[in-house]
Amino acid sequence: MAEFKYSGKDLHNKIVKGKIEGKSMYDVFYALKERGIYSYQLDEIAQQGDRSLKLKLPELVDFCRQVGTMLSAGIPITRAVLILMERADSNTVKSVYEKLYDVITVGNTLSSAMEECKNTFPPLMINMFKAGEVSGHLDRSAIKMADYYEKENKLNSKIKGAMVYPIILGILTVAVTILLFTFVIPNFVSLFKDKEVPAITAVILGISSALTNYWYVFVVVVVALVFGIGYILRIPDVALKIDEIKLKVPKIGNLLKIVYTARFARTLSSLYSSGINMIDAVVISAKIIGNRFVEKQFGEAIQKIRDGNLLSISIEGVLGIDKKLISSIYIGEETGKLDDILLSMADNYDFEADAATSQLITFIEPVMIVVMALIVGTVMMGVMMPIMTMYKSAGG
């Protein structure tokens, strides 16, 4: 049994928070529901000494692909897991397969064995495998999950790759600024001594003097800020507010919305087409988005679905989900082809997310260059203004 902390609303619409034990996140969700509590935030509490391995996306892709391929070829699941165990590249991954094999050989299903490997496999994969076991098409579910995580891995790699150049520019900007203030500017201090200089020059000289003579204070301050900001960002309310602000940043907010919509559409398409009921599919899909503010809004949306409203009507007020997806879902519900519409939109948003990431790079690069130019230009102007004044005075 795992322990979870929850935030939700009771039947009187009052916010309630607490802790509860349960076998899985979804068992806890429905246990709370029976108590009259709808939880919009549900997180597992890490137990002391819990060192369970969380597989990386490429490892999840490899696991799903190989399981799906071997099952399609008629290899029993116990034999398939044994083959995976024997071919594992690392001891940590091998230990996961060993646990799966031990649980399966005593008569449990693969999804049950995956649940036993606490936090190793994502809830989305476990539920998809459960649906595959019930329908008798576990091989198809595994292949579908392989495709899903492969696309997710490509998107994440694209985003990380997009941030490499801006990060390099940021580091370069900081390095050049420190170099100017600690090595270049001090050479001009004696030149400006006992002379009246512009305010901007006085500020630059003051910063240079402080950095040169009290550099250790700045190091302590920077380290304290890094750890302090890291701590603050882990506070749930702060993280929630920052996720909300992300969506309001000009240009970047719209690009992030496309990425979030792509994740939601792809996950919902995979779950719903596998026979998982709409409420469970939306609950899981909301958690995959990667933005707490957007995820929290689905609390009200899920309640509307439970009350009998259409999915398109229930999620139309969710900020962070593109309106085009909502319109397409409505058409799918009206025509009875929601499966096909979701699949088509998932593919479309995968393409748009890739394009949005490229646009993000195009937007960030010039911004970083302008910031760097402003810093260096300001410093150079502060130094050159009094020099030019002195030159004119000498010439006069």
Legacy VTK file of the C-alpha trace (Angstrom):
# vtk DataFile Version 3.0
C-alpha trace
ASCII
DATASET POLYDATA
POINTS 396 float
0.000 0.000 0.000
1.256 3.463 -0.928
0.444 6.753 0.766
-0.946 9.700 -1.202
-1.617 13.338 -0.394
-4.655 14.949 -2.000
-6.341 18.293 -2.534
-9.945 18.369 -3.626
-13.488 19.581 -3.055
-16.276 17.956 -1.069
-19.993 17.883 -1.844
-20.339 21.388 -0.376
-17.646 22.713 -2.728
-15.248 23.241 0.171
-11.525 22.653 -0.392
-10.213 19.676 1.568
-6.682 18.330 1.885
-5.266 15.223 3.502
-3.474 11.908 3.175
-4.827 8.478 2.249
-3.437 5.015 1.606
-4.214 2.968 -1.464
-2.904 0.428 -3.933
-2.684 2.881 -6.827
-3.473 6.463 -7.730
-6.694 5.475 -9.454
-7.893 3.279 -6.588
-7.357 6.266 -4.307
-9.177 8.573 -6.730
-12.314 6.424 -6.575
-11.968 5.805 -2.847
-12.082 9.565 -2.318
-15.010 9.801 -4.706
-16.964 7.345 -2.537
-16.309 9.664 0.412
-17.794 12.548 -1.567
-14.421 14.131 -2.365
-13.308 14.974 -5.876
-9.502 15.267 -5.911
-7.970 17.670 -8.420
-4.422 17.157 -7.101
-3.211 13.688 -6.155
0.457 12.844 -5.540
2.149 9.768 -4.132
4.290 10.399 -1.058
7.754 8.964 -1.483
8.538 6.534 1.319
11.870 6.688 3.121
14.276 4.220 1.586
12.224 3.901 -1.614
14.837 3.727 -4.352
12.663 2.377 -7.121
13.965 2.933 -10.631
12.052 5.155 -13.001
12.714 4.028 -16.555
13.719 6.686 -19.058
11.690 7.267 -22.211
14.078 5.351 -24.532
13.953 2.404 -22.093
10.147 2.524 -22.053
10.114 2.556 -25.866
12.440 -0.456 -25.989
10.389 -2.370 -23.398
7.050 -1.744 -25.146
8.416 -2.415 -28.627
10.021 -5.716 -27.674
7.047 -6.934 -25.626
4.638 -6.063 -28.449
6.824 -7.720 -31.096
7.352 -10.936 -29.115
3.676 -11.251 -28.163
2.677 -10.734 -31.810
5.037 -13.577 -32.715
3.225 -15.883 -30.272
5.859 -15.876 -27.507
4.260 -16.225 -24.023
4.603 -13.196 -21.769
6.741 -15.060 -19.198
9.177 -16.103 -21.921
9.169 -12.584 -23.382
10.102 -10.994 -20.039
12.767 -13.660 -19.479
14.325 -12.778 -22.863
14.269 -9.086 -21.938
15.933 -9.907 -18.617
18.700 -11.903 -20.302
19.351 -9.173 -22.882
19.243 -6.183 -20.482
22.136 -3.771 -21.015
22.396 -2.541 -17.419
22.029 -4.142 -13.997
19.395 -1.603 -12.917
17.113 -2.342 -15.873
17.772 -6.063 -15.463
16.609 -5.852 -11.836
13.295 -4.385 -13.043
12.768 -7.245 -15.489
13.696 -9.761 -12.774
10.964 -8.369 -10.534
8.456 -8.462 -13.402
9.395 -12.078 -14.101
9.067 -13.092 -10.431
5.589 -11.560 -10.145
4.346 -12.949 -13.486
5.513 -16.525 -12.850
3.196 -16.846 -9.822
0.158 -16.152 -11.998
-0.145 -12.340 -12.044
-0.718 -10.258 -15.163
1.988 -8.068 -16.657
0.150 -4.881 -15.643
-0.058 -6.134 -12.034
3.658 -6.878 -12.109
4.319 -3.381 -13.431
2.316 -1.916 -10.540
4.469 -3.906 -8.107
7.541 -2.080 -9.491
6.609 1.101 -7.655
7.063 4.268 -9.796
9.084 2.392 -12.431
6.349 2.400 -15.073
4.068 5.423 -15.690
0.333 5.086 -14.863
-0.534 5.677 -18.534
1.395 2.589 -19.638
-0.012 0.425 -16.832
-3.592 1.363 -17.718
-2.987 0.782 -21.422
-1.554 -2.663 -20.681
-4.557 -3.440 -18.449
-6.903 -2.500 -21.284
-4.893 -4.696 -23.656
-5.084 -7.655 -21.283
-8.855 -7.284 -20.920
-9.403 -7.017 -24.689
-6.927 -9.784 -25.489
-4.756 -7.434 -27.555
-1.844 -6.739 -25.234
0.544 -6.846 -28.189
-1.293 -3.979 -29.893
-1.356 -1.940 -26.693
2.379 -2.454 -26.247
3.139 -1.375 -29.830
0.856 1.645 -29.433
2.711 2.634 -26.247
6.056 2.211 -28.018
4.907 4.642 -30.728
3.527 7.010 -28.080
6.717 7.194 -26.007
8.863 7.386 -29.120
7.001 10.530 -30.190
7.198 11.921 -26.644
10.932 11.251 -26.572
11.413 13.010 -29.912
9.424 16.020 -28.704
11.390 16.228 -25.434
14.682 15.879 -27.313
13.587 18.639 -29.682
12.736 20.948 -26.764
16.016 20.207 -24.966
17.930 20.737 -28.192
16.101 24.028 -28.696
17.326 25.274 -25.331
21.009 24.436 -25.873
21.847 27.541 -27.911
19.991 30.013 -25.624
21.701 28.453 -22.587
25.116 28.802 -24.244
24.336 32.425 -25.076
23.202 33.029 -21.498
26.403 31.548 -20.062
28.456 33.545 -22.574
26.626 36.741 -21.608
27.350 36.197 -17.902
30.998 35.312 -18.621
31.552 38.405 -20.800
29.868 40.633 -18.191
32.079 39.266 -15.379
35.152 39.654 -17.588
34.301 43.281 -18.342
33.649 44.219 -14.719
36.618 42.375 -13.175
39.380 42.738 -15.794
38.536 45.485 -18.288
36.821 48.195 -16.203
39.491 48.242 -13.389
42.025 49.438 -15.992
40.032 52.657 -16.393
39.611 53.428 -12.666
42.855 55.428 -12.424
41.944 57.306 -15.598
38.678 58.571 -14.077
40.069 59.208 -10.579
39.148 62.624 -9.124
37.130 63.431 -12.253
33.429 64.033 -12.603
31.870 61.207 -14.595
28.303 60.504 -15.831
25.960 58.624 -13.506
26.048 55.475 -15.660
29.863 55.446 -15.490
29.799 55.884 -11.712
27.425 52.932 -11.378
29.602 50.727 -13.618
32.746 51.664 -11.695
30.994 50.944 -8.403
29.857 47.493 -9.568
33.338 46.736 -10.873
34.939 47.757 -7.576
32.487 45.633 -5.573
33.000 42.571 -7.795
36.779 42.920 -7.658
37.120 43.507 -3.903
34.188 41.508 -2.545
33.811 38.698 -5.099
33.324 36.107 -2.349
30.198 37.933 -1.160
28.730 37.686 -4.663
29.573 33.961 -4.806
27.733 33.363 -1.507
24.759 35.444 -2.688
24.538 33.590 -6.025
24.717 30.166 -4.344
22.079 31.218 -1.809
19.839 32.523 -4.601
20.176 29.284 -6.603
19.222 27.095 -3.643
16.583 29.566 -2.450
14.893 29.804 -5.827
15.079 26.013 -6.196
13.324 25.606 -2.838
10.678 28.220 -3.629
9.916 26.630 -7.001
9.130 23.336 -5.242
6.350 24.980 -3.205
3.088 23.749 -4.835
1.331 27.137 -4.860
4.385 28.859 -6.349
4.833 26.146 -8.990
1.131 26.466 -9.843
1.415 30.247 -10.285
4.559 29.952 -12.421
2.838 27.402 -14.677
-0.021 29.892 -15.064
2.373 32.729 -15.917
4.052 30.574 -18.592
0.830 30.583 -20.602
0.632 34.392 -20.473
4.142 35.128 -21.729
3.862 36.692 -25.209
4.759 34.334 -28.038
6.111 31.614 -25.716
2.694 31.051 -24.096
1.068 30.209 -27.441
3.884 27.846 -28.371
3.627 26.049 -25.022
-0.121 25.727 -25.513
0.507 23.785 -28.739
2.936 21.451 -26.941
0.463 20.862 -24.076
-2.393 20.247 -26.517
-0.256 17.771 -28.472
0.464 15.761 -25.328
-3.181 15.796 -24.246
-4.499 14.803 -27.687
-1.971 12.013 -28.149
-2.586 10.538 -24.700
-6.375 10.800 -24.908
-6.343 9.216 -28.363
-4.276 6.249 -27.150
-6.386 5.655 -24.042
-9.846 6.150 -25.545
-9.148 4.012 -28.626
-8.006 1.212 -26.292
-11.385 1.067 -24.576
-10.605 2.991 -21.392
-13.663 4.993 -20.250
-13.669 8.720 -20.940
-13.355 9.898 -17.335
-10.286 7.753 -16.620
-8.799 8.712 -19.999
-9.157 12.429 -19.272
-7.802 12.064 -15.702
-4.652 10.342 -16.990
-4.267 12.643 -19.999
-4.442 15.747 -17.788
-1.529 14.498 -15.688
0.608 13.934 -18.788
0.363 17.577 -19.935
3.226 18.789 -17.742
1.624 21.998 -16.443
0.001 22.049 -12.989
-2.189 25.042 -13.777
-3.685 23.359 -16.843
-4.009 20.042 -14.985
-5.855 21.662 -12.061
-8.493 23.117 -14.405
-9.445 19.607 -15.484
-10.940 19.041 -12.030
-14.056 20.978 -12.980
-14.017 19.551 -16.509
-14.030 15.956 -15.240
-16.909 16.762 -12.925
-18.876 18.082 -15.923
-18.184 14.838 -17.822
-19.359 12.865 -14.805
-22.554 14.947 -14.809
-23.259 13.851 -18.382
-21.834 16.694 -20.453
-19.965 16.141 -23.707
-16.168 16.141 -23.551
-15.960 19.142 -25.902
-18.302 21.194 -23.701
-16.551 20.100 -20.491
-13.045 21.168 -21.544
-13.876 24.322 -23.503
-13.003 26.507 -20.501
-9.588 24.924 -19.897
-6.879 27.522 -20.507
-3.878 25.903 -22.146
-5.807 23.632 -24.539
-6.070 24.852 -28.122
-9.594 25.697 -29.246
-9.111 23.851 -32.534
-8.869 20.553 -30.657
-12.085 21.303 -28.757
-13.930 22.076 -32.006
-12.629 18.883 -33.584
-13.695 16.803 -30.572
-17.187 18.299 -30.854
-17.370 17.228 -34.505
-16.195 13.733 -33.543
-18.877 13.463 -30.862
-21.595 14.673 -33.221
-20.596 12.303 -36.032
-19.821 9.325 -33.788
-16.222 9.219 -35.044
-14.423 10.506 -31.969
-11.788 7.731 -32.221
-10.797 8.769 -35.738
-10.900 12.493 -34.953
-8.680 12.079 -31.862
-6.152 10.020 -33.814
-6.085 12.549 -36.660
-5.745 15.513 -34.291
-3.011 13.754 -32.291
-0.934 13.356 -35.471
-1.674 16.942 -36.478
-0.631 18.361 -33.106
2.539 16.253 -33.085
3.503 18.080 -36.268
2.442 21.458 -34.864
4.351 20.834 -31.626
7.497 20.155 -33.637
6.962 23.340 -35.621
6.208 25.284 -32.412
9.494 24.137 -30.896
11.368 25.362 -33.973
9.568 28.699 -33.674
10.554 28.859 -30.003
14.217 28.620 -31.004
13.721 31.307 -33.665
12.172 33.588 -31.034
14.620 32.979 -28.160
17.879 33.282 -30.122
17.509 36.961 -31.159
16.176 37.882 -27.708
19.283 36.450 -26.050
21.550 38.202 -28.557
19.778 41.542 -27.928
20.129 41.087 -24.140
23.838 40.349 -24.531
24.298 43.355 -26.833
22.473 45.656 -24.372
24.676 44.580 -21.449
27.953 44.903 -23.339
26.800 48.087 -25.093
25.767 49.722 -21.813
29.134 48.950 -20.225
31.057 50.207 -23.243
28.971 53.382 -23.410
29.563 54.016 -19.710
33.316 53.759 -20.276
33.550 55.641 -23.584
31.365 58.654 -22.622
33.832 60.150 -20.106
36.802 59.244 -22.338
35.243 61.127 -25.247
34.487 64.071 -22.926
38.098 64.136 -21.728
39.358 63.920 -25.336
37.220 66.874 -26.407
38.344 68.878 -23.396
42.001 68.163 -24.161
41.482 69.085 -27.822
39.767 72.337 -26.888
LINES 1 397
396 0 1 2 3 4 5 6 7 8 9 10 11 12 13 14 15 16 17 18 19 20 21 22 23 24 25 26 27 28 29 30 31 32 33 34 35 36 37 38 39 40 41 42 43 44 45 46 47 48 49 50 51 52 53 54 55 56 57 58 59 60 61 62 63 64 65 66 67 68 69 70 71 72 73 74 75 76 77 78 79 80 81 82 83 84 85 86 87 88 89 90 91 92 93 94 95 96 97 98 99 100 101 102 103 104 105 106 107 108 109 110 111 112 113 114 115 116 117 118 119 120 121 122 123 124 125 126 127 128 129 130 131 132 133 134 135 136 137 138 139 140 141 142 143 144 145 146 147 148 149 150 151 152 153 154 155 156 157 158 159 160 161 162 163 164 165 166 167 168 169 170 171 172 173 174 175 176 177 178 179 180 181 182 183 184 185 186 187 188 189 190 191 192 193 194 195 196 197 198 199 200 201 202 203 204 205 206 207 208 209 210 211 212 213 214 215 216 217 218 219 220 221 222 223 224 225 226 227 228 229 230 231 232 233 234 235 236 237 238 239 240 241 242 243 244 245 246 247 248 249 250 251 252 253 254 255 256 257 258 259 260 261 262 263 264 265 266 267 268 269 270 271 272 273 274 275 276 277 278 279 280 281 282 283 284 285 286 287 288 289 290 291 292 293 294 295 296 297 298 299 300 301 302 303 304 305 306 307 308 309 310 311 312 313 314 315 316 317 318 319 320 321 322 323 324 325 326 327 328 329 330 331 332 333 334 335 336 337 338 339 340 341 342 343 344 345 346 347 348 349 350 351 352 353 354 355 356 357 358 359 360 361 362 363 364 365 366 367 368 369 370 371 372 373 374 375 376 377 378 379 380 381 382 383 384 385 386 387 388 389 390 391 392 393 394 395
